[in-house]
Amino acid sequence: MMIPPLKNFLWLSPCVLALSSCLLGPNPDAAQVDLPESIRGNQAPHGKSFGDQAWRKVFRDATLRSLIEHALENNPDLAAATYRLEEARAQAQIARSAFFPQISVGADAASNQGSINANQVAPGKGRHSEAYNVNGYLSWEIDLWGRITRSNQAARAQLLATQYQRDALQTMLVASVASAYVDLKNLDERLAIVRRTVESRRASLELVRSRREGGVSSDMEVRQAESLLAQAEVLIPTTELAMATKENELRALLNEYPGHLTRAGRFDQLDRVMKIDAGLPSSLIARRPDIAAADQRFRAATAEIGVNQALRFPTLTLTGRSGVISGDLSNLLENQSAAYSFGPSLLGPVIDGGNRRARVVAARARAQAAMADYDRAVKQAFRETSNALIAFHKSGQIIAEQQKLVTAQNGAASLASERFKGGVTSYLEVLDSERNLFNSQLALADARADRQRAVVLAYRAMGGGWQ
């Protein structure tokens, strides 16, 4: 079977290379913003960043580790992000395929009988005829103005943006699980304080009642003791309600139905972290996946400018067909049945009512909006990191001072109780001292939880959690 002579195609190679060397539109370079010289609250700007550590090294509580691993395996939002990543890979492959010729094959057969009354049969010819053909078709768009190249750059940037967005979601998920667990352990500690206080106040109430029976205390003092006990008892169901809500929140992050979460022991590993460094400002930009995603979205939008600019110019396409055609199936594959056609085609817009020009304007606007989003993401990262660093350092000071207050209030409560038993003072002094001690104990528990939350927030703000 005859095929098109090779010399008919060889002359196209240098032409294709020459015509494909023009790229319209700006290059999709990285977004640039001015960075501060340091991060406010960072005590070691040249040290290794806390965010560089793997989450397993930061969160060492066995129960928390298990919860995070379960969340990473089952969280529906993370699963959806993984599927979106697969879609982005496929879209990038679709864009890349435009660089290559599109080749297809077709075959058909027809049997015809002409109408003599309609003059469809030539004199001396038969009414019946047959036609058979097998053809290969070629279509190859030459990247004349760089539209295909820019489309590939945009698709590649979108793929990377989707990857970074998934990493950002994982960072958020790890932090959300850790924060919810800190909240839950704080509620455990608050409930333990409340129950100890209830037991202590019940004993105090019994003491006051026995003193009233002995004629030492009054009914007013009994009522004051009952009121003090009730104030503590009402916090038990209140705290248990908050615990159940927080447990259900954690279950949701794990993609599970509401239920109890088994946990044991004290949760103070995070509270023992003595030093959190943010590193250089440039390292924060490089490490945060949400910033990287914003940068890639800017690059994709920039590349789309070139795509839309190229649409304003003619499109050059090489088309061809080669195959065999015959009216008799028996000689379809003979050389005399071979036929081909090949040549370029040029198609360009003439009048479109400003459509393509408006597309370029819209693409530039999208790129500017993406740049604004990137700038916002960078400043938000520095704000979150600074807030977390300051919260971590100040919460340590708050804990130290709050511990002193608890010690002082505990001593005052003991003295008030002894003075009341000795008949030196009224029960009102005991009431005030007990209330102050109880509130300072709860405040200390909250201060410890705030420090632990600051560790979690600092880790997330510095881009940790996706490694």
C-alpha positions in Angstrom: 0.0 0.0 0.0 1.3 3.4 -0.9 2.0 5.9 1.8 2.7 9.7 1.6 6.4 10.3 0.5 8.6 11.2 3.5 9.9 14.2 1.8 6.5 15.8 2.0 6.8 15.9 5.8 10.5 16.6 6.4 10.2 20.2 5.3 7.7 20.8 8.1 10.1 20.1 11.0 12.1 23.4 10.9 8.9 25.3 10.2 7.2 23.9 13.2 10.2 24.7 15.5 10.4 28.2 14.1 6.7 28.9 14.4 6.4 27.5 18.0 9.1 29.8 19.4 6.8 32.8 20.1 5.2 33.1 23.5 2.6 35.7 24.2 1.8 37.0 27.7 4.0 37.4 30.8 6.0 34.6 32.2 4.3 32.9 35.2 7.1 33.7 37.7 6.7 33.5 41.5 4.8 36.2 43.3 6.9 38.8 45.0 6.1 40.7 48.2 8.2 42.7 50.7 8.9 40.7 53.8 9.7 42.1 57.3 13.2 41.5 58.7 11.9 39.5 61.6 8.7 38.0 63.0 7.4 39.7 66.1 7.7 37.5 69.2 10.4 35.3 67.6 13.2 34.9 70.2 15.5 33.0 67.8 15.1 34.4 64.3 18.1 32.4 62.9 17.2 29.1 64.6 15.5 26.1 63.2 11.8 26.6 62.9 9.3 24.7 65.1 7.3 24.0 62.0 10.0 21.8 60.5 9.3 19.1 63.0 7.1 16.2 62.1 3.8 16.2 64.0 4.7 12.8 65.6 7.6 14.5 67.4 5.5 17.5 68.5 2.4 15.6 69.8 3.8 12.8 71.9 0.6 11.9 73.8 -0.3 8.3 72.7 -4.1 9.0 72.6 -3.6 12.2 70.6 -1.3 10.5 68.1 -3.9 7.8 67.6 -6.6 10.3 67.0 -4.5 12.3 64.5 -3.6 9.1 62.6 -7.2 8.1 62.5 -8.3 11.5 61.2 -5.7 11.5 58.5 -6.9 8.1 57.3 -10.7 8.8 57.5 -11.4 12.5 57.3 -13.8 13.1 54.4 -12.5 16.6 53.6 -9.0 15.2 53.3 -10.2 12.4 51.1 -12.1 14.8 48.9 -8.9 16.9 48.6 -7.0 13.8 47.5 -9.5 13.1 44.7 -9.3 16.7 43.6 -5.5 16.2 43.4 -6.1 13.2 41.1 -8.4 15.3 39.0 -5.8 18.1 38.7 -3.1 15.5 37.6 -5.5 14.3 34.9 -6.2 17.9 33.8 -2.5 18.6 33.5 -2.1 15.5 31.3 -5.0 16.7 29.1 -3.3 20.0 28.7 0.0 18.3 27.9 -1.6 16.1 25.2 -2.2 19.2 23.0 1.6 19.2 22.2 1.2 16.0 20.3 -0.5 15.2 17.0 -4.0 13.8 17.3 -4.3 10.6 15.2 -7.5 8.6 14.6 -8.6 5.8 12.4 -11.9 5.2 10.6 -13.4 2.7 8.3 -16.8 2.5 6.5 -18.6 0.6 3.8 -21.6 1.4 1.7 -23.8 -0.4 -0.8 -25.9 1.9 -3.1 -28.5 1.4 -5.7 -29.4 4.4 -7.9 -32.8 5.4 -9.2 -33.1 5.2 -13.0 -36.2 7.4 -13.0 -34.3 10.1 -11.0 -31.4 9.9 -13.5 -29.1 8.6 -10.8 -27.6 5.9 -13.1 -25.3 6.9 -15.9 -25.9 5.3 -19.4 -24.2 1.9 -19.6 -23.6 1.7 -15.9 -25.2 -0.6 -13.4 -27.6 0.5 -10.8 -25.7 -1.1 -7.9 -22.4 0.2 -6.6 -20.2 -0.4 -3.5 -17.7 1.7 -1.6 -15.1 0.7 1.0 -12.5 2.9 2.7 -10.1 2.7 5.6 -8.4 6.0 6.6 -6.1 7.4 9.2 -6.6 11.1 10.1 -4.0 13.5 11.5 -4.7 16.8 13.2 -1.8 18.8 14.8 -2.1 22.3 16.1 1.1 24.2 15.9 1.8 26.2 19.0 2.2 29.3 16.9 1.7 31.9 19.7 2.4 29.8 22.8 -1.2 29.1 23.7 -0.5 25.4 24.3 2.7 26.2 26.3 0.8 28.7 28.5 -2.0 26.3 28.9 0.4 23.7 30.2 2.0 26.2 32.5 -1.4 27.0 33.9 -2.4 23.4 34.3 0.9 22.6 36.0 0.5 25.5 38.4 -3.1 24.4 39.2 -1.8 20.9 39.9 0.8 22.2 42.4 -1.8 24.6 43.9 -4.1 21.6 44.5 -1.3 19.6 46.1 -0.3 22.4 48.4 -4.0 23.0 49.2 -4.3 19.4 50.3 -1.2 19.8 52.5 -2.7 23.0 54.0 -5.9 21.0 54.8 -3.8 18.3 56.5 -2.1 21.0 58.5 -5.4 22.4 59.6 -6.8 18.9 60.3 -3.8 18.0 62.6 -4.2 21.3 64.4 -8.0 20.9 64.8 -7.7 17.5 66.3 -4.9 18.6 68.7 -6.8 21.7 69.7 -10.0 19.8 70.3 -8.1 17.2 72.4 -6.5 20.0 74.4 -10.0 21.4 75.0 -11.3 18.0 76.1 -8.4 17.4 78.5 -9.0 20.9 79.9 -12.6 20.0 80.5 -11.4 16.8 82.2 -9.2 18.8 84.6 -12.0 21.3 85.3 -14.4 18.5 86.1 -11.9 17.0 88.5 -11.5 20.3 90.2 -15.2 20.8 90.5 -15.7 17.3 91.9 -13.0 17.8 94.5 -14.5 21.1 95.4 -18.0 19.6 95.8 -16.7 16.9 98.1 -14.9 19.6 100.2 -18.0 21.8 100.4 -20.2 18.9 101.4 -17.9 18.3 104.3 -18.0 22.0 105.1 -21.8 21.9 105.0 -21.9 19.0 107.4 -19.6 20.9 109.7 -21.8 24.0 109.7 -24.9 21.9 110.3 -23.4 20.1 113.3 -22.3 23.5 114.7 -25.8 24.8 114.3 -27.2 21.8 116.2 -24.6 22.7 118.9 -25.9 26.3 118.9 -22.6 27.7 117.5 -23.6 28.5 113.9 -26.7 30.2 112.6 -29.2 29.2 109.9 -27.7 31.9 107.7 -24.4 30.2 107.8 -26.0 26.9 106.9 -27.7 28.6 103.9 -24.4 30.1 102.9 -22.8 26.7 102.9 -25.6 25.2 100.9 -25.3 28.0 98.4 -21.6 27.5 98.1 -22.1 23.7 97.5 -24.9 24.3 94.9 -22.6 26.7 92.9 -20.1 23.9 92.5 -22.6 21.1 91.9 -24.2 22.9 89.0 -20.9 23.0 87.2 -20.8 19.2 87.0 -23.6 18.8 84.4 -22.5 22.0 82.7 -19.0 20.6 82.2 -20.2 17.2 81.3 -22.4 18.8 78.6 -19.3 20.6 77.2 -17.3 17.4 77.3 -19.9 15.5 75.3 -20.1 18.3 72.7 -16.3 18.3 72.4 -16.2 14.5 72.1 -18.7 14.6 69.3 -16.6 17.3 67.6 -13.6 15.1 67.7 -15.6 12.1 66.4 -16.7 14.3 63.4 -13.1 15.1 62.6 -12.4 11.3 62.6 -15.5 10.8 60.3 -17.2 8.8 63.1 -20.6 8.9 64.7 -21.0 10.7 68.0 -19.7 8.8 71.0 -17.4 8.7 74.0 -13.7 9.0 73.6 -11.6 6.9 76.0 -8.6 8.7 77.4 -6.5 8.5 80.5 -3.7 10.3 82.3 -2.5 13.9 82.4 -1.9 15.8 79.3 1.0 18.1 79.9 3.6 17.0 77.3 2.9 20.2 75.2 3.2 22.3 78.3 6.8 21.1 78.7 7.9 22.6 75.4 10.3 25.3 76.6 11.3 26.9 73.3 9.4 27.6 70.1 11.3 29.3 67.3 9.9 30.6 64.0 13.1 30.8 62.0 13.7 33.3 59.2 10.8 35.1 57.6 11.7 33.6 54.2 11.5 30.1 55.7 8.0 30.8 56.9 6.9 31.7 53.3 8.5 28.5 51.9 7.1 26.2 54.5 3.4 27.3 54.7 1.5 25.2 52.1 -1.4 27.7 51.9 1.1 30.4 50.8 2.6 28.0 48.3 -0.9 27.3 47.0 -1.6 31.0 46.6 1.6 31.5 44.7 0.8 28.7 42.3 -2.7 30.1 41.7 -1.1 33.4 40.8 1.2 31.6 38.4 -1.7 29.8 36.8 -3.7 33.1 36.4 -0.6 34.8 34.9 -0.2 32.0 32.4 -3.9 32.3 31.4 -3.1 35.8 30.2 -0.9 34.4 27.5 -3.5 31.8 26.6 -6.2 34.4 26.0 -3.8 36.7 24.1 -3.0 33.8 21.8 -6.7 33.3 21.0 -6.7 36.8 19.4 -4.4 35.5 16.6 -4.8 32.9 13.9 -4.5 29.2 14.6 -2.3 27.0 12.4 -3.3 23.4 12.2 -1.7 20.6 10.1 -4.3 18.1 8.9 -4.0 15.0 6.8 -5.7 11.9 5.7 -4.2 8.6 4.4 -5.8 5.3 3.6 -7.4 3.1 0.9 -10.6 3.6 -1.0 -12.1 1.1 -3.4 -15.5 0.1 -4.9 -14.6 -3.5 -4.6 -13.7 -5.1 -1.3 -11.4 -7.6 -3.0 -8.9 -5.0 -4.1 -9.2 -2.6 -1.2 -5.6 -3.2 -0.1 -3.9 -2.8 -3.4 -1.6 0.1 -4.2 -4.0 1.5 -6.6 -6.6 2.0 -3.8 -4.3 4.2 -1.8 -5.1 7.9 -1.4 -3.9 10.7 0.9 -4.2 14.4 1.4 -2.1 16.6 3.6 -1.7 20.4 4.3 -1.9 23.3 6.7 -4.9 25.3 7.6 -5.0 28.8 9.1 -8.0 30.1 10.9 -8.2 33.4 12.7 -10.8 35.8 14.1 -11.9 38.9 12.1 -14.9 40.4 14.0 -15.9 39.1 17.4 -17.4 42.2 19.0 -14.4 42.6 21.3 -14.9 39.1 22.8 -11.2 38.0 22.8 -9.9 41.4 23.9 -12.3 41.3 26.9 -11.0 37.8 27.7 -7.5 39.2 28.0 -8.7 42.0 30.3 -10.5 39.5 32.5 -7.4 37.3 32.6 -5.3 40.2 33.8 -7.9 41.0 36.4 -7.8 37.4 37.7 -4.0 37.6 37.9 -4.2 40.8 39.9 -6.8 39.3 42.2 -4.6 36.2 42.7 -1.7 38.5 43.6 -3.8 40.3 46.2 -4.8 36.9 47.6 -1.2 35.9 47.9 -0.3 39.2 49.7 -3.1 38.6 52.1 -2.0 35.0 52.7 1.5 36.1 53.5 0.5 38.8 56.0 -2.0 36.4 57.6 0.8 33.9 58.1 3.0 36.4 59.8 0.1 37.6 62.0 -0.9 34.1 63.0 2.7 33.2 63.8 3.3 36.3 65.8 0.1 35.9 67.8 1.0 32.2 68.6 4.6 33.1 69.6 3.4 35.9 71.9 0.6 33.7 73.3 3.1 30.9 74.1 5.6 33.1 75.9 3.0 35.2 77.8 1.0 32.1 78.8 4.0 30.7 80.5 4.2 33.9 82.6 0.5 33.7 83.3 0.8 30.1 84.6 3.6 31.1 86.9 1.7 34.0 88.4 -1.5 32.0 88.5 0.2 29.2 90.4 1.3 31.7 93.0 -2.2 32.9 93.3 -3.5 29.4 93.8 -1.0 28.8 96.5 -1.9 32.0 98.3 -5.7 31.4 98.0 -5.2 27.8 99.3 -3.4 29.2 102.4 -6.1 31.8 102.8 -8.8 29.2 102.6 -7.1 27.0 105.2 -6.7 29.9 107.6 -10.3 31.0 107.1 -11.5 27.5 107.9 -9.4 27.3 111.1 -10.6 30.7 112.2 -14.2 29.7 111.6 -13.7 26.5 113.6 -12.1 28.5 116.4 -15.1 30.9 116.5 -12.9 33.9 115.5 -14.7 34.8 112.3 -18.0 34.1 110.6 -18.7 31.7 107.8 -18.7 34.6 105.3 -14.9 34.7 105.4 -14.8 31.0 104.6 -17.3 31.6 101.8 -15.2 34.2 100.1 -11.9 32.3 100.5 -13.4 29.1 99.2 -14.9 30.9 96.2 -11.6 32.6 95.4 -9.7 29.4 95.7 -12.1 27.6 93.4 -12.0 30.3 90.7 -8.2 30.5 90.8 -7.9 26.7 90.4 -10.1 26.8 87.3 -8.2 29.8 86.0 -4.9 27.9 86.4 -6.3 24.9 84.5 -7.4 27.3 81.7 -4.0 29.0 81.6 -2.3 25.6 81.1 -4.8 24.8 78.3 -4.1 28.2 76.7 -0.4 27.4 76.7 -1.0 24.1 75.0 -3.3 25.7 72.5 -0.6 28.2 71.8 1.8 25.3 71.0 -0.8 23.9 68.5 -1.5 27.3 66.9 2.3 28.0 66.6 2.9 24.7 65.0 0.1 25.3 62.5 1.0 28.9 61.9 4.6 27.9 61.1 3.5 25.4 58.5 3.9 22.2 60.5 1.7 19.2 60.2 1.8 18.1 56.6 5.2 16.4 56.8 
